[in-house]
Amino acid sequence: MSFIQRHGGVGILTPEDVPDLRNAVKEAFAILMDGQWHSGQEIKERHRHGQGEALRRVRDPMRRVVWFSCGAASAVAARLTLEKHKEDVEVVYCDTMASEHEDNQRFFDDVQEWLGQPITRIKSEKYDTVDDVFEKTRYLAGIQGARCTVEMKKVPRFNFQRPDDIHIFGLTADEPGRIATFEKNNHDLNLEWPLQTEGMTKDRCLAYIAQAGIVLPTMYQLGYRNNNCKGCVKATSARCWNMIRRDFPEVFQRRCEQSRELNVRLTRLHGERIFLDELPPDYLSGDLENISCGPDCSTQADLFEVAI
Ligand code: SF4
């Protein structure tokens, strides 16, 4: 028998008992981490569903993870989730702050205070900025989408997430197509859509933030539809790029050089793909596309085209 007669009797510990004893200590530690006492019977039941998973669940209860992208919609999604589920909600931001408008740190701080809990920041282990991604990978954007989204937002999300997380993204009630596509492409994720459930459109989210007394990020005030990085490579409209040229001339110049060097026609004029330095500076007509960017981004083959 040994190990004190299989836990119930009088006996002497022997060297052969050490592995069993070590496991027992590990279990006890996991139980204490949970802050509660669990009976042996309960632990046995948990182990029936897989020992590793049982121990992890004791230690780390299931989470709702709200992916905050420093935009109005995901801020509202976080607020609604926290109002409904007071515990085990983690609000997470994939850090691209160094490539975003300087006002975004102020918005981040305001939202954090409004939510009443810290926002977790996670970051790419390989790249500091989107320009760093472009320079090291020699890739701007193409039929697989934007490389920076993958490296700065998706990879950090994959590293952070756990199989039983419930994910909440800032897709709004007026984006049913994107929600359906995301669900179709992500069968493995548990998803909740509080903005859709509450009928919160993009415009209603903007109004909600303003009503909370939070000044909207400067990018919205400058007329952009999304609070993306400055000179976001997902943009294709001539109007958006001429706004970038007007508001952030040094970023526009850098994108001109990068897109020539990497042979990518980022914009279009009258339906034709052109390089940024071929765009007439006074062309400000046409629509601005919805180019929201978050850890939910899927490929956008229709948006990109490599020059030939
Ligand atoms: S917002 Fe644009 S530039 Fe920034 S990570 Fe997303 S796709 Fe890249």
Residues whose N, C-alpha, C, O or C-beta is under 5 A from the ligand:
A	BS01	SF4	V130 A146 C148 T149 N228 C229 G231 C232 V233 K234 C293
